[in-house]
Amino acid sequence: MTHGTSVGEASELKWFKSSYSNSSECVEMGPTPTKIHLRDSKNPQGPHLTFASTAWAAFLPCATQA
């Protein structure tokens, strides 16, 4: 996991929220072929987290069991 990315790189991402979200307070995801970027929708210009796609794929089954 890394923190943030360059402003240019972040602005080029296509960000989206979960279809389950009905609030403005949500985590947004900006995927690329090799990385998953996550940010706070309330602060889109703020820092965000970046995960390798393989790490994200390993995390998802654990998150969906809750």
DSSP file (Angstrom, degrees, kcal/mol; ACC not computed):
  #  RESIDUE AA STRUCTURE BP1 BP2  ACC     N-H-->O    O-->H-N    N-H-->O    O-->H-N    TCO  KAPPA ALPHA  PHI   PSI    X-CA   Y-CA   Z-CA
    1    1 A M              0   0    0      0, 0.0     2,-0.3     0, 0.0    50,-0.2   0.000 360.0 360.0 360.0 138.3    0.0    0.0    0.0
    2    2 A T  E     -A   50   0A   0     48,-2.6    48,-2.7     2,-0.0     2,-0.5  -0.865 360.0-120.5-123.9 163.3    1.2    3.5   -0.8
    3    3 A H  E     -A   49   0A   0     -2,-0.3    46,-0.2    46,-0.2    48,-0.0  -0.914  65.3 -29.2-107.8 125.1   -0.1    6.9    0.2
    4    4 A G        -     0   0    0     44,-5.0     2,-0.3    -2,-0.5    46,-0.1   0.080  55.9-136.5  71.7-178.6   -1.2    9.3   -2.5
    5    5 A T        -     0   0    0     44,-0.0    43,-0.1    -3,-0.0    -1,-0.0  -0.926  41.6 -59.8-164.0 174.7    0.0    9.9   -6.0
    6    6 A S     >  -     0   0    0     -2,-0.3     4,-2.5     1,-0.1     5,-0.2  -0.337  47.4-118.6 -66.7 152.7    0.9   12.9   -8.1
    7    7 A V  H  > S+     0   0    0      1,-0.2     4,-2.3     2,-0.2     5,-0.2   0.905 114.5  52.1 -58.9 -42.8   -1.9   15.4   -8.7
    8    8 A G  H  > S+     0   0    0      1,-0.2     4,-1.1     2,-0.2    -1,-0.2   0.917 110.6  46.9 -60.6 -44.5   -1.8   14.8  -12.5
    9    9 A E  H  > S+     0   0    0      1,-0.2     4,-0.6     2,-0.2     3,-0.4   0.917 112.9  49.1 -64.4 -43.7   -2.1   11.0  -12.0
   10   10 A A  H >< S+     0   0    0     -4,-2.5     3,-0.9     1,-0.2    -2,-0.2   0.874 108.6  52.8 -65.1 -37.8   -5.0   11.3   -9.5
   11   11 A S  H 3< S+     0   0    0     -4,-2.3    -1,-0.2     1,-0.2    -2,-0.2   0.742 104.8  56.7 -72.1 -21.1   -7.0   13.7  -11.8
   12   12 A E  H 3< S+     0   0    0     -4,-1.1    -1,-0.2    -3,-0.4    -2,-0.2   0.600  87.0 100.0 -84.4 -12.0   -6.7   11.3  -14.7
   13   13 A L  S << S-     0   0    0     -3,-0.9     2,-0.9    -4,-0.6    19,-0.1  -0.421  76.0-127.5 -73.2 149.3   -8.3    8.5  -12.8
   14   14 A K        -     0   0    0     17,-0.4     2,-0.2    -2,-0.1    -1,-0.1  -0.866  33.4-160.6 -97.1 104.2  -12.0    7.7  -13.3
   15   15 A W        +     0   0    0     -2,-0.9     2,-0.3    15,-0.2    15,-0.2  -0.577  14.9 171.4 -87.8 144.9  -13.4    7.7   -9.8
   16   16 A F  E     -B   29   0A   0     13,-1.8    13,-2.8    -2,-0.2     2,-0.2  -0.991  23.3-133.8-150.0 158.1  -16.7    6.1   -8.7
   17   17 A K  E     -B   28   0A   0     -2,-0.3    11,-0.1    11,-0.2     2,-0.0  -0.687  41.2 -85.8-104.6 161.3  -18.7    5.2   -5.6
   18   18 A S    >   -     0   0    0      9,-0.5     3,-1.5    -2,-0.2    -1,-0.1  -0.338  29.0-128.1 -61.8 144.6  -20.4    1.9   -4.7
   19   19 A S  T 3  S+     0   0    0      1,-0.3    -1,-0.1     3,-0.0    -2,-0.0   0.664 110.5  64.1 -68.0 -14.9  -23.9    1.5   -6.1
   20   20 A Y  T 3  S+     0   0    0      2,-0.0     2,-0.4     0, 0.0    -1,-0.3   0.569  81.9 100.8 -81.8 -10.4  -24.8    0.7   -2.5
   21   21 A S    <   +     0   0    0     -3,-1.5     5,-0.1     1,-0.1    -4,-0.1  -0.616  36.8 167.6 -81.3 130.5  -23.9    4.2   -1.4
   22   22 A N        +     0   0    0     -2,-0.4     2,-0.3     3,-0.1    -1,-0.1   0.056  58.6  75.1-122.5  22.9  -26.8    6.6   -0.9
   23   23 A S  S    S-     0   0    0      2,-0.1    -2,-0.0     1,-0.1     0, 0.0  -0.892  79.0-126.9-132.7 158.1  -24.7    9.2    0.9
   24   24 A S  S    S+     0   0    0     -2,-0.3     2,-1.0     1,-0.1    -1,-0.1   0.601  96.7  82.3 -78.5 -11.0  -22.2   11.9    0.0
   25   25 A E        +     0   0    0     16,-0.1     2,-0.3    17,-0.1    -3,-0.1  -0.787  69.1 118.2 -96.9  96.7  -19.9   10.3    2.7
   26   26 A C        -     0   0    0     -2,-1.0    15,-2.8    -5,-0.1     2,-0.4  -0.963  65.8-102.9-152.8 162.9  -18.3    7.4    0.9
   27   27 A V  E     - C   0  40A   0     -2,-0.3    -9,-0.5    13,-0.2     2,-0.3  -0.798  36.1-150.5 -89.8 136.0  -15.1    6.0   -0.2
   28   28 A E  E     -BC  17  39A   0     11,-2.9    11,-2.1    -2,-0.4     2,-0.4  -0.826   3.7-146.9-107.8 150.3  -14.4    6.4   -4.0
   29   29 A M  E     -BC  16  38A   0    -13,-2.8   -13,-1.8    -2,-0.3     9,-0.2  -0.937  12.4-173.2-119.4 136.9  -12.4    4.0   -6.1
   30   30 A G  E     - C   0  37A   0      7,-2.8     7,-1.2    -2,-0.4   -15,-0.2  -0.826  19.6-164.9-128.0  91.8  -10.2    4.8   -9.0
   31   31 A P  E     + C   0  36A   0      0, 0.0   -17,-0.4     0, 0.0     5,-0.2  -0.454  12.8 179.0 -82.3 150.0   -8.9    1.6  -10.6
   32   32 A T        -     0   0    0      3,-2.8    -2,-0.0    -2,-0.1   -19,-0.0  -0.817  49.8 -92.2-128.9 173.6   -6.1    1.1  -13.1
   33   33 A P  S    S+     0   0    0      0, 0.0     3,-0.1     0, 0.0    20,-0.0   0.815 124.0  21.4 -59.4 -29.0   -4.9   -2.2  -14.6
   34   34 A T  S    S+     0   0    0      1,-0.1    19,-2.2    19,-0.1     2,-0.3   0.532 123.1  44.9-117.3  -8.4   -2.3   -2.6  -11.9
   35   35 A K  E     - D   0  52A   0     17,-0.3    -3,-2.8    18,-0.1     2,-0.5  -0.951  56.9-146.5-139.2 155.4   -3.5   -0.5   -8.9
   36   36 A I  E     -CD  31  51A   0     15,-2.7    15,-2.8    -2,-0.3     2,-0.4  -0.994  19.2-161.0-120.0 123.3   -6.6    0.4   -7.0
   37   37 A H  E     -CD  30  50A   0     -7,-1.2    -7,-2.8    -2,-0.5     2,-0.4  -0.882   5.8-168.9-106.4 135.4   -6.8    3.9   -5.6
   38   38 A L  E     +CD  29  49A   0     11,-2.8    11,-2.1    -2,-0.4     2,-0.3  -0.971  10.4 168.2-124.9 139.6   -9.2    4.8   -2.8
   39   39 A R  E     -CD  28  48A   0    -11,-2.1   -11,-2.9    -2,-0.4     2,-0.5  -0.956  40.9 -99.0-144.6 164.1  -10.1    8.3   -1.5
   40   40 A D  E >   -C   27   0A   0      7,-0.5     3,-1.6     3,-0.4     6,-0.2  -0.749  26.6-146.1 -83.0 122.3  -12.6   10.0    0.7
   41   41 A S  T 3  S+     0   0    0    -15,-2.8    -1,-0.1    -2,-0.5   -14,-0.1   0.745  98.3  60.0 -64.6 -22.3  -15.4   11.5   -1.4
   42   42 A K  T 3  S+     0   0    0    -16,-0.3    -1,-0.3     1,-0.3   -17,-0.1   0.681 116.2  32.4 -76.5 -17.2  -15.7   14.4    1.0
   43   43 A N    X   +     0   0    0     -3,-1.6     3,-1.8     1,-0.1    -3,-0.4  -0.529  67.3 163.3-137.5  66.7  -12.1   15.4    0.2
   44   44 A P  T 3  S+     0   0    0      0, 0.0    -1,-0.1     0, 0.0    -3,-0.1   0.735  79.1  51.2 -64.6 -22.2  -11.3   14.4   -3.4
   45   45 A Q  T 3  S+     0   0    0     -5,-0.0     3,-0.1    -6,-0.0   -35,-0.0   0.524  97.7  89.9 -89.2  -5.4   -8.2   16.7   -3.5
   46   46 A G  S <  S-     0   0    0     -3,-1.8    -3,-0.0    -6,-0.2   -42,-0.0  -0.011  91.8 -61.3 -79.3-172.3   -6.8   15.1   -0.3
   47   47 A P        -     0   0    0      0, 0.0    -7,-0.5     0, 0.0     2,-0.3  -0.236  52.1-168.7 -68.0 158.4   -4.6   12.1    0.1
   48   48 A H  E     - D   0  39A   0     -9,-0.1   -44,-5.0    -3,-0.1     2,-0.3  -0.953  19.6-113.0-143.7 166.5   -5.6    8.7   -1.0
   49   49 A L  E     -AD   3  38A   0    -11,-2.1   -11,-2.8    -2,-0.3     2,-0.4  -0.748  21.5-157.1-101.6 147.3   -4.4    5.1   -0.6
   50   50 A T  E     -AD   2  37A   0    -48,-2.7   -48,-2.6    -2,-0.3     2,-0.3  -0.992  10.3-175.8-127.9 129.4   -3.1    2.9   -3.4
   51   51 A F  E     - D   0  36A   0    -15,-2.8   -15,-2.7    -2,-0.4     2,-0.1  -0.917  32.5-107.7-120.8 146.9   -3.0   -0.9   -3.4
   52   52 A A  E  >  - D   0  35A   0     -2,-0.3     4,-2.3   -17,-0.2     3,-0.3  -0.490  33.6-120.1 -65.0 143.7   -1.6   -3.4   -5.9
   53   53 A S  H  > S+     0   0    0    -19,-2.2     4,-2.4     1,-0.2     5,-0.2   0.852 114.2  54.6 -56.4 -35.7   -4.4   -5.1   -7.8
   54   54 A T  H  > S+     0   0    0    -20,-0.3     4,-1.7     2,-0.2    -1,-0.2   0.888 108.1  48.2 -67.3 -38.7   -3.3   -8.4   -6.4
   55   55 A A  H  > S+     0   0    0     -3,-0.3     4,-1.6     2,-0.2    -2,-0.2   0.898 112.0  49.9 -67.3 -39.9   -3.5   -7.2   -2.8
   56   56 A W  H  X S+     0   0    0     -4,-2.3     4,-2.2     1,-0.2    -2,-0.2   0.913 108.8  52.1 -64.3 -43.0   -7.0   -5.8   -3.4
   57   57 A A  H  < S+     0   0    0     -4,-2.4    -1,-0.2     1,-0.2    -2,-0.2   0.866 110.1  48.9 -62.1 -36.6   -8.1   -9.0   -5.0
   58   58 A A  H  < S+     0   0    0     -4,-1.7     4,-0.5     1,-0.2    -1,-0.2   0.821 112.0  50.0 -71.5 -31.0   -6.9  -10.9   -1.9
   59   59 A F  H >X S+     0   0    0     -4,-1.6     4,-1.7     1,-0.2     3,-0.9   0.864  94.9  71.9 -74.5 -38.7   -8.7   -8.5    0.4
   60   60 A L  H 3X S+     0   0    0     -4,-2.2     4,-2.1     1,-0.3     5,-0.2   0.851  92.0  53.4 -53.5 -46.0  -12.1   -8.5   -1.2
   61   61 A P  H 3> S+     0   0    0      0, 0.0     4,-0.5     0, 0.0    -1,-0.3   0.879 110.7  49.3 -59.6 -34.1  -13.2  -12.0   -0.1
   62   62 A C  H X4 S+     0   0    0     -3,-0.9     3,-0.6    -4,-0.5     4,-0.4   0.884 111.5  48.8 -69.3 -38.3  -12.5  -11.1    3.5
   63   63 A A  H >< S+     0   0    0     -4,-1.7     3,-0.7     1,-0.2    -1,-0.2   0.823 108.0  53.2 -71.7 -32.5  -14.5   -7.8    3.2
   64   64 A T  H 3< S+     0   0    0     -4,-2.1    -1,-0.2     1,-0.2    -2,-0.2   0.580  97.3  66.6 -83.1  -8.5  -17.5   -9.4    1.6
   65   65 A Q  T <<        0   0    0     -3,-0.6    -1,-0.2    -4,-0.5    -2,-0.2   0.639 360.0 360.0 -83.0 -14.9  -17.8  -12.0    4.4
   66   66 A A    <         0   0    0     -3,-0.7    -1,-0.2    -4,-0.4    -2,-0.1   0.485 360.0 360.0 -71.4 360.0  -18.7   -9.4    7.0
